[in-house]
Amino acid sequence: VQLQASGGGLVQAGGSLRLSCTASRTIHSSNVMGWYRQTPGNQRELVASLRSGRDGNYGDSVRGRFTISRDNAKNTVYLQMNSLKPEDTAVYYCYANVDWTTYWGQGTQVTVSS
């Protein structure tokens, strides 16, 4: 499974971005897809995850500002990021859990200026 992430960029604090991550093949709706983020010198932090038919699971620092969604027909997971803060600056990685294996996208940089 290959995952292609897009949508990162530079935005001012308070702004919004939407990240997309498309899988190279069908990801069953029961498989979890989601996003982590990482800053230099730190471990990856869970941002959000989603299994179709269930509510999204969010990290404490983004709950209420970010929304994860999926379009299973397009094999794509989205991350809508609103009210962005400078501390949201990171490389964002999408992932998919398929058959006991975690697949990762290449990462997309999000930079929030103050």
Rosetta constraint file for C-alpha pairs under 8 A:
AtomPair CA 1 CA 23 HARMONIC 6.58 0.50
AtomPair CA 1 CA 24 HARMONIC 5.82 0.50
AtomPair CA 1 CA 25 HARMONIC 6.48 0.50
AtomPair CA 1 CA 103 HARMONIC 6.66 0.50
AtomPair CA 2 CA 23 HARMONIC 5.68 0.50
AtomPair CA 2 CA 24 HARMONIC 5.18 0.50
AtomPair CA 2 CA 25 HARMONIC 7.83 0.50
AtomPair CA 2 CA 103 HARMONIC 7.22 0.50
AtomPair CA 2 CA 104 HARMONIC 7.53 0.50
AtomPair CA 2 CA 105 HARMONIC 6.91 0.50
AtomPair CA 3 CA 21 HARMONIC 6.27 0.50
AtomPair CA 3 CA 22 HARMONIC 5.55 0.50
AtomPair CA 3 CA 23 HARMONIC 4.54 0.50
AtomPair CA 3 CA 24 HARMONIC 6.33 0.50
AtomPair CA 3 CA 94 HARMONIC 7.35 0.50
AtomPair CA 3 CA 95 HARMONIC 7.34 0.50
AtomPair CA 3 CA 103 HARMONIC 7.42 0.50
AtomPair CA 3 CA 104 HARMONIC 6.35 0.50
AtomPair CA 3 CA 105 HARMONIC 4.51 0.50
AtomPair CA 3 CA 106 HARMONIC 7.35 0.50
AtomPair CA 4 CA 21 HARMONIC 5.32 0.50
AtomPair CA 4 CA 22 HARMONIC 5.26 0.50
AtomPair CA 4 CA 23 HARMONIC 6.50 0.50
AtomPair CA 4 CA 105 HARMONIC 5.54 0.50
AtomPair CA 4 CA 106 HARMONIC 6.71 0.50
AtomPair CA 5 CA 19 HARMONIC 7.11 0.50
AtomPair CA 5 CA 20 HARMONIC 5.57 0.50
AtomPair CA 5 CA 21 HARMONIC 4.19 0.50
AtomPair CA 5 CA 22 HARMONIC 6.57 0.50
AtomPair CA 5 CA 93 HARMONIC 7.45 0.50
AtomPair CA 5 CA 94 HARMONIC 6.72 0.50
AtomPair CA 5 CA 105 HARMONIC 6.01 0.50
AtomPair CA 5 CA 106 HARMONIC 6.65 0.50
AtomPair CA 5 CA 107 HARMONIC 6.41 0.50
AtomPair CA 5 CA 108 HARMONIC 6.37 0.50
AtomPair CA 6 CA 19 HARMONIC 5.76 0.50
AtomPair CA 6 CA 20 HARMONIC 5.31 0.50
AtomPair CA 6 CA 21 HARMONIC 6.40 0.50
AtomPair CA 6 CA 108 HARMONIC 6.20 0.50
AtomPair CA 7 CA 17 HARMONIC 7.07 0.50
AtomPair CA 7 CA 18 HARMONIC 5.88 0.50
AtomPair CA 7 CA 19 HARMONIC 4.45 0.50
AtomPair CA 7 CA 20 HARMONIC 6.10 0.50
AtomPair CA 7 CA 108 HARMONIC 7.25 0.50
AtomPair CA 8 CA 17 HARMONIC 7.12 0.50
AtomPair CA 8 CA 18 HARMONIC 7.53 0.50
AtomPair CA 8 CA 19 HARMONIC 6.24 0.50
AtomPair CA 8 CA 108 HARMONIC 5.33 0.50
AtomPair CA 8 CA 109 HARMONIC 5.25 0.50
AtomPair CA 8 CA 110 HARMONIC 4.90 0.50
AtomPair CA 8 CA 111 HARMONIC 7.91 0.50
AtomPair CA 9 CA 17 HARMONIC 7.91 0.50
AtomPair CA 9 CA 108 HARMONIC 7.98 0.50
AtomPair CA 9 CA 109 HARMONIC 6.16 0.50
AtomPair CA 9 CA 110 HARMONIC 5.03 0.50
AtomPair CA 9 CA 111 HARMONIC 6.10 0.50
AtomPair CA 10 CA 110 HARMONIC 6.17 0.50
AtomPair CA 10 CA 111 HARMONIC 4.75 0.50
AtomPair CA 10 CA 112 HARMONIC 5.89 0.50
AtomPair CA 10 CA 113 HARMONIC 7.33 0.50
AtomPair CA 11 CA 15 HARMONIC 6.10 0.50
AtomPair CA 11 CA 16 HARMONIC 7.25 0.50
AtomPair CA 11 CA 17 HARMONIC 7.67 0.50
AtomPair CA 11 CA 110 HARMONIC 7.94 0.50
AtomPair CA 11 CA 111 HARMONIC 6.36 0.50
AtomPair CA 11 CA 112 HARMONIC 5.03 0.50
AtomPair CA 11 CA 113 HARMONIC 6.27 0.50
AtomPair CA 12 CA 84 HARMONIC 7.66 0.50
AtomPair CA 12 CA 112 HARMONIC 5.36 0.50
AtomPair CA 12 CA 113 HARMONIC 4.77 0.50
AtomPair CA 12 CA 114 HARMONIC 6.17 0.50
AtomPair CA 13 CA 83 HARMONIC 6.96 0.50
AtomPair CA 13 CA 84 HARMONIC 5.31 0.50
AtomPair CA 13 CA 85 HARMONIC 5.01 0.50
AtomPair CA 13 CA 86 HARMONIC 6.24 0.50
AtomPair CA 13 CA 112 HARMONIC 5.69 0.50
AtomPair CA 13 CA 113 HARMONIC 5.68 0.50
AtomPair CA 13 CA 114 HARMONIC 5.32 0.50
AtomPair CA 14 CA 82 HARMONIC 7.06 0.50
AtomPair CA 14 CA 83 HARMONIC 4.20 0.50
AtomPair CA 14 CA 84 HARMONIC 4.89 0.50
AtomPair CA 14 CA 85 HARMONIC 6.39 0.50
AtomPair CA 15 CA 82 HARMONIC 6.17 0.50
AtomPair CA 15 CA 83 HARMONIC 5.51 0.50
AtomPair CA 15 CA 84 HARMONIC 5.51 0.50
AtomPair CA 16 CA 80 HARMONIC 7.46 0.50
AtomPair CA 16 CA 81 HARMONIC 5.38 0.50
AtomPair CA 16 CA 82 HARMONIC 4.43 0.50
AtomPair CA 16 CA 83 HARMONIC 6.27 0.50
AtomPair CA 16 CA 84 HARMONIC 6.18 0.50
AtomPair CA 17 CA 80 HARMONIC 6.20 0.50
AtomPair CA 17 CA 81 HARMONIC 5.25 0.50
AtomPair CA 17 CA 82 HARMONIC 6.78 0.50
AtomPair CA 18 CA 78 HARMONIC 6.82 0.50
AtomPair CA 18 CA 79 HARMONIC 5.53 0.50
AtomPair CA 18 CA 80 HARMONIC 4.44 0.50
AtomPair CA 18 CA 81 HARMONIC 5.91 0.50
AtomPair CA 19 CA 78 HARMONIC 5.52 0.50
AtomPair CA 19 CA 79 HARMONIC 4.99 0.50
AtomPair CA 19 CA 80 HARMONIC 6.47 0.50
AtomPair CA 19 CA 81 HARMONIC 7.92 0.50
AtomPair CA 20 CA 76 HARMONIC 6.71 0.50
AtomPair CA 20 CA 77 HARMONIC 5.89 0.50
AtomPair CA 20 CA 78 HARMONIC 4.56 0.50
AtomPair CA 20 CA 79 HARMONIC 6.53 0.50
AtomPair CA 21 CA 76 HARMONIC 5.35 0.50
AtomPair CA 21 CA 77 HARMONIC 5.29 0.50
AtomPair CA 21 CA 78 HARMONIC 6.37 0.50
AtomPair CA 21 CA 94 HARMONIC 6.36 0.50
AtomPair CA 21 CA 105 HARMONIC 7.60 0.50
AtomPair CA 22 CA 74 HARMONIC 7.32 0.50
AtomPair CA 22 CA 75 HARMONIC 5.63 0.50
AtomPair CA 22 CA 76 HARMONIC 4.28 0.50
AtomPair CA 22 CA 77 HARMONIC 6.63 0.50
AtomPair CA 23 CA 27 HARMONIC 7.26 0.50
AtomPair CA 23 CA 75 HARMONIC 5.43 0.50
AtomPair CA 23 CA 76 HARMONIC 6.31 0.50
AtomPair CA 24 CA 75 HARMONIC 7.70 0.50
AtomPair CA 25 CA 75 HARMONIC 6.93 0.50
AtomPair CA 26 CA 72 HARMONIC 7.74 0.50
AtomPair CA 26 CA 75 HARMONIC 5.72 0.50
AtomPair CA 27 CA 31 HARMONIC 6.59 0.50
AtomPair CA 27 CA 72 HARMONIC 7.33 0.50
AtomPair CA 27 CA 75 HARMONIC 6.14 0.50
AtomPair CA 27 CA 96 HARMONIC 7.90 0.50
AtomPair CA 27 CA 98 HARMONIC 7.36 0.50
AtomPair CA 28 CA 72 HARMONIC 7.68 0.50
AtomPair CA 29 CA 51 HARMONIC 6.43 0.50
AtomPair CA 29 CA 52 HARMONIC 5.15 0.50
AtomPair CA 29 CA 72 HARMONIC 6.52 0.50
AtomPair CA 30 CA 51 HARMONIC 5.59 0.50
AtomPair CA 30 CA 52 HARMONIC 6.00 0.50
AtomPair CA 31 CA 51 HARMONIC 5.97 0.50
AtomPair CA 31 CA 52 HARMONIC 7.83 0.50
AtomPair CA 31 CA 96 HARMONIC 7.09 0.50
AtomPair CA 31 CA 97 HARMONIC 5.83 0.50
AtomPair CA 31 CA 98 HARMONIC 6.10 0.50
AtomPair CA 32 CA 49 HARMONIC 6.59 0.50
AtomPair CA 32 CA 50 HARMONIC 5.48 0.50
AtomPair CA 32 CA 51 HARMONIC 4.67 0.50
AtomPair CA 32 CA 52 HARMONIC 7.81 0.50
AtomPair CA 32 CA 96 HARMONIC 5.83 0.50
AtomPair CA 32 CA 97 HARMONIC 5.45 0.50
AtomPair CA 32 CA 98 HARMONIC 7.79 0.50
AtomPair CA 33 CA 49 HARMONIC 5.69 0.50
AtomPair CA 33 CA 50 HARMONIC 5.56 0.50
AtomPair CA 33 CA 51 HARMONIC 6.66 0.50
AtomPair CA 33 CA 77 HARMONIC 6.83 0.50
AtomPair CA 33 CA 94 HARMONIC 7.35 0.50
AtomPair CA 33 CA 95 HARMONIC 5.61 0.50
AtomPair CA 33 CA 96 HARMONIC 4.33 0.50
AtomPair CA 33 CA 97 HARMONIC 6.45 0.50
AtomPair CA 34 CA 47 HARMONIC 7.64 0.50
AtomPair CA 34 CA 48 HARMONIC 5.47 0.50
AtomPair CA 34 CA 49 HARMONIC 3.92 0.50
AtomPair CA 34 CA 50 HARMONIC 5.95 0.50
AtomPair CA 34 CA 68 HARMONIC 7.57 0.50
AtomPair CA 34 CA 77 HARMONIC 7.04 0.50
AtomPair CA 34 CA 94 HARMONIC 5.57 0.50
AtomPair CA 34 CA 95 HARMONIC 5.46 0.50
AtomPair CA 34 CA 96 HARMONIC 6.60 0.50
AtomPair CA 35 CA 46 HARMONIC 6.43 0.50
AtomPair CA 35 CA 47 HARMONIC 5.42 0.50
AtomPair CA 35 CA 48 HARMONIC 5.35 0.50
AtomPair CA 35 CA 49 HARMONIC 6.25 0.50
AtomPair CA 35 CA 79 HARMONIC 7.77 0.50
AtomPair CA 35 CA 92 HARMONIC 6.65 0.50
AtomPair CA 35 CA 93 HARMONIC 5.50 0.50
AtomPair CA 35 CA 94 HARMONIC 4.33 0.50
AtomPair CA 35 CA 95 HARMONIC 6.08 0.50
AtomPair CA 36 CA 44 HARMONIC 6.04 0.50
AtomPair CA 36 CA 45 HARMONIC 5.31 0.50
AtomPair CA 36 CA 46 HARMONIC 4.42 0.50
AtomPair CA 36 CA 47 HARMONIC 4.97 0.50
AtomPair CA 36 CA 48 HARMONIC 7.00 0.50
AtomPair CA 36 CA 92 HARMONIC 5.78 0.50
AtomPair CA 36 CA 93 HARMONIC 5.20 0.50
AtomPair CA 36 CA 94 HARMONIC 6.33 0.50
AtomPair CA 36 CA 95 HARMONIC 7.73 0.50
AtomPair CA 37 CA 44 HARMONIC 5.39 0.50
AtomPair CA 37 CA 45 HARMONIC 5.29 0.50
AtomPair CA 37 CA 46 HARMONIC 6.59 0.50
AtomPair CA 37 CA 47 HARMONIC 6.53 0.50
AtomPair CA 37 CA 90 HARMONIC 5.91 0.50
AtomPair CA 37 CA 91 HARMONIC 5.44 0.50
AtomPair CA 37 CA 92 HARMONIC 4.23 0.50
AtomPair CA 37 CA 93 HARMONIC 5.80 0.50
AtomPair CA 38 CA 42 HARMONIC 6.37 0.50
AtomPair CA 38 CA 43 HARMONIC 6.15 0.50
AtomPair CA 38 CA 44 HARMONIC 4.55 0.50
AtomPair CA 38 CA 45 HARMONIC 6.22 0.50
AtomPair CA 38 CA 90 HARMONIC 5.40 0.50
AtomPair CA 38 CA 91 HARMONIC 5.36 0.50
AtomPair CA 38 CA 92 HARMONIC 6.56 0.50
AtomPair CA 39 CA 43 HARMONIC 7.50 0.50
AtomPair CA 39 CA 44 HARMONIC 7.60 0.50
AtomPair CA 39 CA 89 HARMONIC 7.54 0.50
AtomPair CA 39 CA 90 HARMONIC 4.98 0.50
AtomPair CA 39 CA 91 HARMONIC 6.49 0.50
AtomPair CA 45 CA 59 HARMONIC 7.89 0.50
AtomPair CA 46 CA 58 HARMONIC 7.36 0.50
AtomPair CA 46 CA 59 HARMONIC 5.80 0.50
AtomPair CA 47 CA 58 HARMONIC 5.70 0.50
AtomPair CA 47 CA 59 HARMONIC 4.99 0.50
AtomPair CA 47 CA 62 HARMONIC 6.82 0.50
AtomPair CA 48 CA 56 HARMONIC 6.71 0.50
AtomPair CA 48 CA 57 HARMONIC 5.35 0.50
AtomPair CA 48 CA 58 HARMONIC 4.34 0.50
AtomPair CA 48 CA 59 HARMONIC 6.19 0.50
AtomPair CA 48 CA 67 HARMONIC 7.88 0.50
AtomPair CA 48 CA 68 HARMONIC 6.47 0.50
AtomPair CA 49 CA 56 HARMONIC 5.76 0.50
AtomPair CA 49 CA 57 HARMONIC 5.15 0.50
AtomPair CA 49 CA 58 HARMONIC 6.68 0.50
AtomPair CA 49 CA 68 HARMONIC 7.04 0.50
AtomPair CA 50 CA 54 HARMONIC 6.99 0.50
AtomPair CA 50 CA 55 HARMONIC 6.84 0.50
AtomPair CA 50 CA 56 HARMONIC 4.76 0.50
AtomPair CA 50 CA 57 HARMONIC 6.31 0.50
AtomPair CA 50 CA 68 HARMONIC 6.94 0.50
AtomPair CA 50 CA 69 HARMONIC 7.21 0.50
AtomPair CA 50 CA 70 HARMONIC 7.84 0.50
AtomPair CA 51 CA 55 HARMONIC 7.61 0.50
AtomPair CA 51 CA 56 HARMONIC 7.32 0.50
AtomPair CA 52 CA 70 HARMONIC 7.36 0.50
AtomPair CA 56 CA 67 HARMONIC 7.75 0.50
AtomPair CA 56 CA 68 HARMONIC 6.40 0.50
AtomPair CA 56 CA 69 HARMONIC 7.84 0.50
AtomPair CA 58 CA 62 HARMONIC 6.65 0.50
AtomPair CA 58 CA 63 HARMONIC 5.53 0.50
AtomPair CA 59 CA 63 HARMONIC 6.10 0.50
AtomPair CA 62 CA 66 HARMONIC 5.68 0.50
AtomPair CA 65 CA 81 HARMONIC 6.26 0.50
AtomPair CA 65 CA 82 HARMONIC 5.24 0.50
AtomPair CA 65 CA 83 HARMONIC 6.12 0.50
AtomPair CA 65 CA 84 HARMONIC 7.73 0.50
AtomPair CA 66 CA 79 HARMONIC 6.75 0.50
AtomPair CA 66 CA 80 HARMONIC 5.50 0.50
AtomPair CA 66 CA 81 HARMONIC 4.48 0.50
AtomPair CA 66 CA 82 HARMONIC 5.94 0.50
AtomPair CA 67 CA 79 HARMONIC 5.72 0.50
AtomPair CA 67 CA 80 HARMONIC 5.07 0.50
AtomPair CA 67 CA 81 HARMONIC 6.62 0.50
AtomPair CA 68 CA 77 HARMONIC 7.24 0.50
AtomPair CA 68 CA 78 HARMONIC 5.63 0.50
AtomPair CA 68 CA 79 HARMONIC 4.61 0.50
AtomPair CA 68 CA 80 HARMONIC 6.32 0.50
AtomPair CA 69 CA 77 HARMONIC 5.78 0.50
AtomPair CA 69 CA 78 HARMONIC 5.22 0.50
AtomPair CA 69 CA 79 HARMONIC 6.60 0.50
AtomPair CA 70 CA 75 HARMONIC 7.67 0.50
AtomPair CA 70 CA 76 HARMONIC 5.80 0.50
AtomPair CA 70 CA 77 HARMONIC 4.32 0.50
AtomPair CA 70 CA 78 HARMONIC 6.03 0.50
AtomPair CA 71 CA 75 HARMONIC 6.11 0.50
AtomPair CA 71 CA 76 HARMONIC 5.35 0.50
AtomPair CA 71 CA 77 HARMONIC 6.35 0.50
AtomPair CA 72 CA 76 HARMONIC 6.32 0.50
AtomPair CA 84 CA 88 HARMONIC 6.49 0.50
AtomPair CA 84 CA 112 HARMONIC 6.78 0.50
AtomPair CA 85 CA 89 HARMONIC 7.60 0.50
AtomPair CA 85 CA 112 HARMONIC 6.14 0.50
AtomPair CA 85 CA 113 HARMONIC 7.81 0.50
AtomPair CA 85 CA 114 HARMONIC 7.54 0.50
AtomPair CA 86 CA 111 HARMONIC 7.31 0.50
AtomPair CA 86 CA 112 HARMONIC 4.66 0.50
AtomPair CA 86 CA 113 HARMONIC 5.68 0.50
AtomPair CA 86 CA 114 HARMONIC 5.93 0.50
AtomPair CA 87 CA 112 HARMONIC 7.54 0.50
AtomPair CA 88 CA 110 HARMONIC 7.53 0.50
AtomPair CA 88 CA 111 HARMONIC 7.43 0.50
AtomPair CA 88 CA 112 HARMONIC 6.69 0.50
AtomPair CA 89 CA 109 HARMONIC 7.76 0.50
AtomPair CA 89 CA 110 HARMONIC 5.37 0.50
AtomPair CA 89 CA 111 HARMONIC 4.55 0.50
AtomPair CA 89 CA 112 HARMONIC 5.45 0.50
AtomPair CA 90 CA 109 HARMONIC 6.06 0.50
AtomPair CA 90 CA 110 HARMONIC 5.54 0.50
AtomPair CA 90 CA 111 HARMONIC 6.63 0.50
AtomPair CA 91 CA 107 HARMONIC 5.81 0.50
AtomPair CA 91 CA 108 HARMONIC 5.39 0.50
AtomPair CA 91 CA 109 HARMONIC 4.36 0.50
AtomPair CA 91 CA 110 HARMONIC 6.03 0.50
AtomPair CA 92 CA 107 HARMONIC 5.23 0.50
AtomPair CA 92 CA 108 HARMONIC 5.23 0.50
AtomPair CA 92 CA 109 HARMONIC 6.19 0.50
AtomPair CA 92 CA 110 HARMONIC 7.01 0.50
AtomPair CA 93 CA 104 HARMONIC 6.70 0.50
AtomPair CA 93 CA 105 HARMONIC 5.72 0.50
AtomPair CA 93 CA 106 HARMONIC 6.55 0.50
AtomPair CA 93 CA 107 HARMONIC 4.38 0.50
AtomPair CA 93 CA 108 HARMONIC 6.59 0.50
AtomPair CA 94 CA 104 HARMONIC 5.87 0.50
AtomPair CA 94 CA 105 HARMONIC 5.23 0.50
AtomPair CA 94 CA 106 HARMONIC 7.90 0.50
AtomPair CA 94 CA 107 HARMONIC 7.03 0.50
AtomPair CA 95 CA 102 HARMONIC 6.60 0.50
AtomPair CA 95 CA 103 HARMONIC 5.38 0.50
AtomPair CA 95 CA 104 HARMONIC 4.46 0.50
AtomPair CA 95 CA 105 HARMONIC 6.11 0.50
AtomPair CA 96 CA 102 HARMONIC 5.66 0.50
AtomPair CA 96 CA 103 HARMONIC 5.27 0.50
AtomPair CA 96 CA 104 HARMONIC 6.76 0.50
AtomPair CA 97 CA 101 HARMONIC 5.59 0.50
AtomPair CA 97 CA 102 HARMONIC 4.48 0.50
AtomPair CA 97 CA 103 HARMONIC 6.39 0.50
AtomPair CA 98 CA 102 HARMONIC 6.34 0.50
AtomPair CA 98 CA 103 HARMONIC 7.54 0.50
